[in-house]
């Protein structure tokens, strides 16, 4: 294909090569020379005509823009683009005080100003504004290029088993550095759909639950995106663009075999805390149940079989480590479980009554591959027995130590099969349990 450039001289002064023959499957670099002599500060546009002997494409127009800067003029220049796509944003407003300009089709702007320090605001309908603070305009244009993020939505379906729930509630939690900073709520409509719109770029977690008049109420539990019960285990949505696949499969409530056991207690926040969700799990029996605190902050799980349970209060944004409780013939009732909400954490107060343990033994890393480090701190010297049992109750490892104050112990669990185990600490008649996960 023969090519020739028809140069109507303006600010483009030369094209090299001005004509050529381009063989099939080949390419050629064309050099275009600009000259700004005689042009005042501003932006100038010019089309360069490319003539060909191709019958279907006899000519092409190459659009060129020349930006001329006045070296004695201060101000800002740059490009405004879409954060999600990288495309130029046309007619975005760039404002400093009473001075403002709008970007062109290429997203480019120039804003002349006196030399000095300014706050520059970039805005556009449908996008979040960006403010660049305390930036200096010097002689010649200082470059500030920004990306604007839009407003997005999170949507998804909520399922009970394989069936979308017919009515319920959805909750969205905006997170900053792991803390909940904003909460959204939405009714779940037809076919189990929920939607949160008008969201900025940020991290979010989502929760859903059946409403009291749903046929699934009581049979399925409040569940976070990622199909988990605790907000710290939820899958975080790092929202950079809209998504409609934040689907949630509600976790079914599964009762444990009936028995004579009782677990009860109170949740406090300086005063009594009502309507706080308390979750009780028995991993060995694959059971999970939920109850809510009464007006005086109390809760109770009755008719429980003997076994090992985990209990925690579930409040989005409030961290908690589940407490392990063992019910057996000797101790069929755990009736004084006290949870105190302090700032962004829930702590169990049972350790305060311990005459032996200064605090609950710490285990790390957890999950563990080879060696688990355990820190035991006693109020008075004594023998401590540490045992590891699987979920059936079979003891797979036992160690004994004499500890006078605080001691760090390393236990080798490399030979254990992957799965969940229970660590049992016993000293002078007192027992504490901790969960251990082997990778």
N, C-alpha and C positions, 0 to 999 in steps of 0.2 A: 504494500500500500504506500503510495506517494503522499507525502505530507509537506505542506508549506504554511508558514506563519505569516499572516497579513498584519504587519505592524503599523498601526495608526499611532504615531508617536505622541505620547503624553508624558507621564512620569516613567513609563517603561521605555528605556532608551535602546535596548538591543536584545535580540534573541539568538541563541547559538545552540545548535545549528539552526539556521533560518529555514532550511528545507532538507529533507532526507527521504530515504526509502526504508520502510520498516517491513522486514521479512516476517512471515507468519511465525508465531511463537517466540518473538524477540521483543525487547524493549530498549528504549533509549532515554538517557537523561537530557533534559532540556534546561539550559541556563538562561534565566531572565534577569536582566540588570535594571535596577531602579536608580533614579536620580532625583533627589528632593530639592535641588537648587532652585531658588525662586519661589518655593512653596512656603506659605505660612503654616504655623502649627495647626494640625487638624488631621482628619482622615480623608483619604481620597480613594476612589474606586475606578477601575478600568478593566474592560473586557479585551482579551487577546483572542483574535480569530484564528482558528486552526482550520485550514482548507485541506481536504483529502480527495482522492480519486475513488473512494469507496461509494458505490451508488446508494447504499442505504444510509450512510453517514457522511454527507458531503461537507459538512462543517461542524465544528465544535467551538464553544465559547469558554475560555478559561478566565474565571473571575479573579481579579487581584485587588488587594487593598494595601495602600501605603499609609502608615501612621507617621506623621511628622511631629517631632517634639521641639518645643522652644526651650533651649538649654537654660534660659534665664527664668523660665516659668516653673514654679513648683506645683505639686499636686500628686494625684494618684492615677494609675492606669493598671489595667489587667483584664482578666477574663472571669466570667461567672458561669459555672457549669452545674449540671445536675449531678448530685452525689451518687445516685444509683446508676445512671446510664453514662455519665461523662459527657453528655451532649451539651452544646451551648444553650444558654437561657437567654432568649430575646426579651427586651424591655424589662429587665430587672432593674430596680431602682437602687442607685448608689447615692447616699446622702451624707453630707457633713454639715451640721447646723442648718442654715437656710440654703445651702448650695446642694444641688442634686442634678444627676444626669441619669440616662437610661442606656442599658447595653444595646448594641446593634444585633443583627441576625447571627453574628459570629460570637456573641457573648462578650464582646469587647467594649470597654468604656474608657473615657478620659475625663478626669475631674480636676480642672485647674484651681489652685488655691495659693494663698500666700504661704511662704515657708513657716513651719511650725508643727506642733503636735496635735493630733486630732483623734476623735472616735469616728470610725467609718461604719455606717450601717448599710447592709445589703438586704433587700427584701423583694418579694414577688408573691403575688396571690397564689395560694396553694402550696407555698413553701414556708419553712421556718426561717425567720430572720437571723442574720449573723451580724454580730457587732465586733469589729476589730478595734480594740481600745489602745489608746496612747501610742499611736504609730506616727512616725515623723515624715512630713513632706519636705524634701530638700529640693534644691535647684535641679531641674529636670524631673521627670515624673518618677515617683517611687512606685514600685510594682506591688500590688496586692491582688492576688487571684484567689477566689474562694469557691467552694462547692456548697450549694444549698440543698438541704434535705427536705423532702416533701412530708406530707402527713399520710399515714398509712393505716391499714386495718389488719386485725387478726380475726380470723373466723375459723370455725370448725364444727364438727358434729360430736354429739355426746351419745355414747352407746351403753345400754345395759345388755351385756352379752353381745349378741349380734344385731340387736334391735335398737334403733334410735329412740331415746326417751321422748315422751310426748309433751312434757312440761318440766321445767326446772329452772335453776339459776346458774349463771356463769359469773365468775369473778376474775378480774385482771389486776395484777399487781406490778407496778413499775418498780424496777430495782436500780439502785445506784450503789455500787461497791458492796453488793450483798444485802443492802438494807431496803426495805419497802418504803417508798417515798410517796406513792399515790395508789389509789384503789379505784377500780371501775366495777360496775355491776350491770348485768344485762339479763333479761328473761330469755330462756331457751325456748325457741318457737318450733314451728313445724319441722318434722323430720330431725329434731334434735339439734338444730343449728343455733349457734350464737355468733355475735359479731361485736367487736370493739373497734370503733372508727375514730378518725382524727388523732391518731397516735403519732408521736414524734419518734425519731430514731433513738432507741434505747433498748435495755434488756427488760423482758417481761416474763412472768410466770402466770399460768392460767389454772383456775380450779372450776369444777362443775359439780352440781349435786341435784338430785331429784327434788321437786317441790313437795310439800306435805300432801297435796292432792294427786300426786303421781302414783300410778299402780306399782312403781318401783321403789317408792319411799319405804325406808326401813330395810329393804333387801339389798340395796346398793349404797355405798358410802361416798362421802365427798372425796373427790379424786382430782389430783393435779395432772396437768399435761406431762406425759411421761408415764402415766398410769401408776402413780405412787400416792401414798397417804400423807407424807410429810413434805412441807414446802422446800426444805433444804435438799431433798432428793429429786425435786421436780426438774424436768428438762427446761432449760432457760431458752427463750426465744430472743435471739439477738436481731432485733427488727431493723432491717435495712431496706426492705420493700414489703409490700402487702403480701399476706399469706392467707390461704383459705384451707390449709390442711393441718390445723392445730387440733386434730381429733383426740378425744379422750374416751377411753374405755373404763367405765366405772368399776371399781373393785367391789366384788360381792361380799356382803357380810356372811361370815361362816361361823356358826356356833360351835364351841367345843363340847365334848361329851359332858353331860350333866354330872355334878358332884356336890360335895358339901362345902367347897371352898368359897371364900369371899375376899374380894379386894376392894377397899374403899378408902376415901381420903378427902382432901380439900385442896382447892386451888385458890391462892391468895395473891392480891396485888396491893398490899398495904391494907386493903379492906377485902371483903368477899368478892369473888369474881363469878358472876352468873353467865350461863350460856356458853361456857368454854367447852370445846370438843375435847374429850378424853378418849384415847384409842388404846385398846388392849389387844395384844397379839400373842399367840402361842405358836411359834414357828414349827414346833414338833408336830402339832396337830393341824397345821395349816388353817388355824382359826383366827378370825379378826372381828372385833366388835367395837362399837362406838356408843358413848353416852355423853350427856351434856350436864354440866354442873347446874345445881339448883340455885335458887335465889341466894342461899347462904354460902355458895361456893363448893358444896359437898357433892360427891359422886359415889357410885357403888356399882360393882359387878357381882352378881350373886350366882349361886348354883354352878360353881366352877369345878371342873375336874382337877385332881392333883396334877401338877406339872410346872414347867418353867414358862413364865410370862414376861412380856415387855410392856411397859405402860408409859405413856407420855401425853401431855396436853398439847394440842395442835393449834397454834396461833400463827398465822402468816407473818413472817418477819421476826419472830421470837425464836431464838435458837434453843434447842433442848437435846440432851443425850438421854435416850430412853433408860428407865430404871428397870433392872431385872429383878423379878420376884419369884420365889419358889414356894409353891404350896405342896405340903405333904401331910402325912398323918400327924407329925409332931407340930407342924405350923399350918393348920388349915385356913387360918384367917390372917390377912394382912390389912389391918383396919386403921392404920395411921399413916397413910401415904400423903405427905404434905409437899405441895409444889408451890414455890414462891416465884412470882414474876418480878424480876429486877431489871429495869431498863430493857435491853433487847435479849434477855436470857431467862430461862426457867431453870431453877435449881431445886433439887430435892433436899429437904431438910432433915431427913432421917439420920444422916451422918452426924448431926449435931448431938444426938443422944448417945452416940457410940462412946464407950469407955475405953476402947482399944484403938480403933482406927482414927487417925487425925483427919483423913479425907478419903474419898473413894479411890481405890487403886487406879492409877493411870496406865493405859496400855497403848503403845505405839510401836511401829506403824500398825494401822488396823484399817483395811486388810493388810495381811502380812504374807510374805513368801517363805522366808527362812527363819529369822529370829524375831521374836516379839520381846520388846523391852517393857518391863513392868516396874513402876515406881510404887513402893509400899512405904507408907509413913505411919508409924505407930506412936500413940501417946505414952506408952510404957513398953519396955523390952518384953519380948515374948516369941514363942514359936509360931510360925505362920506356915500353913499347908496350902499349897497352890495346886489345883488339879484342873485338868482339861477334860471335858466330856462332850460326846456328840449329842445330837438332838434326841437320841433314844435314851440318853442317860448313861451310856456306857463310858466309863472313865478310861481314857486312852493315855494319860500322862499325869504323874503326880510328883511333886517336888516339895521338900521341907526346908525351911530356912529359919535361923534365929536372927531376929532383927531387933536392934536396940533403939533405933530412931527412924531414919529414912534410909532406904536401900534401893538401888536399881538392880534389877535381876533380868538376865537375858535367858529366854526359854527357846530352845531349838524346836521348831514345829515343821521343819522341812519335810519330814517323812509322813506327815499327815495328808490325807486326801483333801482336795479342795472342798470347801463347804463352810457351814456355820457351826461353831462350837461355843460352849459355855465355860468361862473361867470361874472357878470357885475359890474364894479366899476365906480361910477359916483361921481364927486365932482366939484362943481363950474363950471359946463358946460363942463368938460372934462370926457371922457369915455375910459376905458380900459376893454378888455375882456380876460378871461383866460379859458382854458378847465379844467373840473373837471370830473374825472371818479369815479363812485360809484361802489364798489365791492358788 
